[in-house]
Amino acid sequence: MPLTFSIITCTWNSASFLRDSINSVLSQDYPHIEYIFVDGGSDDGTLDIIRSLNRPYTLLENVRGGVSRAMNEGVRVATGDVIAHLHSDDYYLKPTVLSTVAHHLETTGKGWLFGRTEALINGKLYPDNYVSPRFSYASLLRGNYVPHPATFVRRDLMVKAGCFDTKLKYAMDYDLWLRLARMAEPVQIDEALAAFREHEGSLSSSTQTRLAAMAEDMRVRNAYAGKNPIEKLEHYARYFVRRQRAIRAGARG
């Protein structure tokens, strides 16, 4: 049987961007899609957009408690073989994304896959010029290079890993990737699969939120790092350098 995808989209007052995200899912050339929306109490027309869909979908309303809980609720009701979280302000870049992912997962038999993203800033797409390291648990521990909207995980593996930690605000995805990396090696492809929209209110929209996210990343990294003091010192040194770069970039605007 072909793999079925459960696409989970978390929304909260997302009317400005949601149609782009939905259209990118509806345009996929891969037909086996379960569409799940988890809404945090929108009052701006978001729910009207979802209810206007002329196809089956699942809508969970008034899910409070943060984005980690919303994503977990989506996983809880999902019945597909593969889980993908595509937030309301992100979208797939081409109609062949899911068929490409299905091909790689089916031919390799692996439990998860990640590709690359492009950034959408002020209506313009910017390619990801970052050269991602080849995957290993050690390289992932040095820094998170797994982009959330371009990551696909078999549902049984995600459930076994424990889904997202609701105590985390920024690094919940990085924490999950590290747990998954301990359990199974992913398929890594260099193709851009999704667009990540940067806008006011997104987690990367200000220097302050970037620094808070980096600090939480560091706490997660430290929790998974070994007890070797030299290794821990290297992690802190990289964190300090990245933090200073973020501060300088913020000062330049």
N, C-alpha and C positions, 0 to 999 in steps of 0.2 A: 504494500500500500504506500502511496506517496505521503511524504511528511506533511503534516498540517501545522500551520503557523498560528499562534495566538498573538496578535498585535495588541498591546495594551497601551492606551493613550490616557495619561492623567491630565485632567483639565481643571482650571479654576479661572473664571473670567477670561477665557481664551478666544473670544470671538474674533479678535483682530487677526489671529494667525491660524486658527484651527482648520479653515478650509484648505489651505495649502497642504497641511499634514494629511487630511483626509483624502484629498485628490491624489496624493502620491501613493497612498495605499490602494485606492480604487483603480489606479492605472496599472497596477502590477499585472504582468502576464502570467502569474502563477495563481491559480484559482482557489487553492486550498487554504483559505484564510478565515480564522475566527477573529472578529473585531470586538474588542472590549474597551469601554470607556469608564474611567473612574473619576467622578467629579467631586470637588471639595465644597460645593455650595455656590455655584455660579449664579449670578443674577444679571448678566450682560447680554444674553442671547446665545450663550454657548450651548445650552441644552436644546434650544430651538434648532440650531444647526445639526446637532446630533440626531434629533428626532426626525429631521427631514430626510435622513438617509433612506434611500430606496433599496435597502438590502438588510439582511439580518444583522443584528448587533446586540451586545449586552451592555447595559448602562447601570452602573452602581452610583447612586446619588448620595450627597451629603456625607462623604467619607472624610472624616476629620482626623487630625493627628499627624499631619505632615506627609511629605511626598513618599518617604520610605513605606509608611503604612499603606498609602494609596497603591503603590506598586505591588506590595505584598497581597493586598486584597484582589488586585487583578490576577495575580498568579493563583490565588486560592480558587477562583471560579474558572480558570482557564482549563480547557480540555485538549488543546493542541499538543503536538509532539514537541514543538519548539516555541520558546518564549522570546518575544522581542518587545522592548519598551521604547516606544516612539512618542516622546512628549509632544504636546499640542503645538509648540513653537518650532519643532523640527520636522523634517520631511525627507523621504527617500529621493535620491538624485535621479534615478532612472527606473523605467518599468521592469527592468530585469533583475532588480536587487534580490527578491525572494527566490527566483528560479536559480540565480547564481549561488546563493547560500545553500539552497536545498541540494544542488548538485555536489557541492563540496562536502556537506555533512553526510550525504548518502554514500559517496564514493570512498570517503575516508573512515566512516563509522565513528568519528569523534563526537564528543559531547557538547562542544561549543565552538564558536567561530567569532572572530572580530576582523573588521576591515578598517578603513580610514573615513574621516569626515572632511567636509569643507565648511568654512565659516561664512555665514551670511551676515554681513554688517552693512546697515543702511541700504539694503536692497541689492548689494553686490556680493557675489560669491568669491571667496578667496581660497585658493588651493592650500592644502596642508603641506607646507614646505618642510615639516619636521620629518626627519628620517627615523622611522621607528626601529628600535633594536629588534633583533630576532628573538622570538619569545623564549624565555626561561623564567623559572620562579625567581632566580637571583636578579635578573634584569628588571622584572616587574617590581620587585621589592625596592629597587633603587629609584623607581618613579613610575607613575601610572601612565602608560601609553595606550591603554585600551579605551576607546571612545564609546560611551554608553549607547548613543543611537545607532551605532554600527556593530552592535554586539548581539549575538543570537545564542541562546542556551537551551539545550534539551530540558524539557520541564522536569523529568525525573531527576536529572542532575542538579537543577536549581533547588528543587525541594529538598534533596539530600544535603545540599550545602547550607540550607537554612534561610534562603532568601535574604532580604535586606535588614540590616540592623536599624531599628527605629530610633535608637538613641543618637544616631549620627545625622547631621544636617547636610553635610557637604560630601563626605568621603564614603557614603554608603555603597557606592558602586565599586570603588577601589577595594574596600573591605571584602566585598563579595568576590571580586576577581581573584584576590589573594587566596580566599578559601577554595574557589574553583581550581586555581592553579595547583594547589596541593593535591587535588583529586584527579585531575585529568589535564592533558596537554591540549590546547585548542588548535583549530585551523587558523592560521594567520594569513590574510591576504592584503595586498598593498593597494587594492582598488578602493576609491572613495565610494561609499555606499549611501551616506546620509549627509544632510546639511544641518549644521548646528547654528541656530539663530541667536546672535547676541543682540540684546536690547535692554532697555532700562527695566530692571526687575529680574533679569536672568542672573544666575549665580556668578557669572563672570563679568557683570556689568560695571563693577567699580573696584578700585584698588582695595578698599576695605574688605569687600567680600572675597576678593582673591586671596588676601592675606589670611583671612579666617579659614578659607578652604585649605590653604597650604598648611596651616597649623594643625587642622584636623587630619589632613593626610599624614602629617608627620607622626601624630599620635597613633594612627592606625599602623603605619610602617613600623614604629617602635614596638608595637604589640606583637608583630609577626617576626621581628628581627631576632636573631640568635643572641646569646649572652656574651658573645665575643666583644670586649670593650673597643677594640680597633674598628670592628664593623659598625658598632653603634656610633663611634666618633665620625666615621665616614658618612653615615646617614645625616647626622647633625650638620656636618660641614656642607653637604649638598643642599640641605634645607636652608642654611644661612645664605648661601650664594644665590639660590633661587628667590629667596625673600628680598634680598637687596636689589636684584634685577627687577622684581615686581614693583618695588618702591620707586626705583628710578624711572621705570616706564610710566608709572602713574604720575610722577612729577612732570614728565614731558607731555602728559595728556594723550 
